[in-house]
Amino acid sequence: CLIDADKQLSASTFTEFRSQALDGKTGYHLMQFPHIEDNTLFNMIRQYRDTYEFIIVDCHGGDNEEQRMALAASDIVLVPVKPRAMDFWAVSKMAQLLKKVRSLNPEKEYQAYSFLSIADRTSNDNRETAELLQAAQGIQYIDSPITSRKAWATAAGLGLGITEFMDDKDDTAYADAKAVQEFENLYKHILAATKTVA
């Protein structure tokens, strides 16, 4: 299940593209939190947690009501970070917010992970930001960066995941094998984390 709790509704837009491309077979159920009345995001996640194997919530960054409710109800938090100073400062604020949320329910175990997203292929910014993330308190750093590649935007515009985006000349080959490898590396880390959640 995918819950779009971002007012920009980018996940919903992607789902529309995906539905058109795959004849309505998106592979997941979409819920738009901004359009649901008489309910909170927290209650929604709790209500459906036994219905779906995974519930993914797409939130706008920053300290806002949707973000707090999603954090309070979630078992795992993923924080993508661009290798830029402003984004790292946002991670510091996220760590403080997580600390507040955890204090409201100290018996619940939360797992928070950061990773580099839209990273440069090679740059000092990647290395420096990674070092800062490794030292961040309360958020574990995953060393599986997702680099900036045209294939990501092209696949999304077609309503496809990066592993579904195939080469035009060879439909048995990925359009960008390196992007797929990066995604699979990150996915393995995240999947391993979900198995440690009771």
C-alpha positions, 0 to 999 in steps of 0.5 A: 500500500502506498499512502501519498501524504505529500501535498504535491501528490507526486506519488499520485502523479506517478501512479496515474502514469503507471496505471496508464502504462500497465492497464491499471495493474499498478501492483499496489493500492494507492491512498491519498491522505489529503483527500481523506476526511474524518481520519488521521494519518496515524489512524490510517496506518494503524488501521491497515497495518494488518491488511498489507505486508508493507505500507509506504508513506510518502511525506513532504520533508520538514516538521509538519503534522503529516510527518509527525503522524507518519513517524509515530506510526511507522516502524522504519523511517527512510531519509534520502539525502542529497550530498549538499549542506542544506540537506544535511542540516535537514537530517539533523532536524529530522533526528531531533524530530525523531527523538521527540516522537520516540519520547512520546512512545518509548516502548516502541522500537523505531529504526531510522536510516539515511542514504545518499540520493541524487548523488554525484557520480564522483565528488568530495560532496558525496564523501563529506556528506556520507561522513557526516551522516555516519556521525549523525545520532539516531539515524543509521547511515546506509552506504548504498547511494542512489546517483543522479541518472537520467534513467530515473526520471525517464522511467518515472515519466513512463510510470515504471520502476527502474527494474522495469525500464528496459533497453529500447533495442534489447527488451531483455536488458535494463536501460541502465544496469548501474541504476538497477544495481544501485537500487537493488543494493539499497533494497537489500539493506531495507529488506533486511531492516524490515525482517528485524521489526517485530 
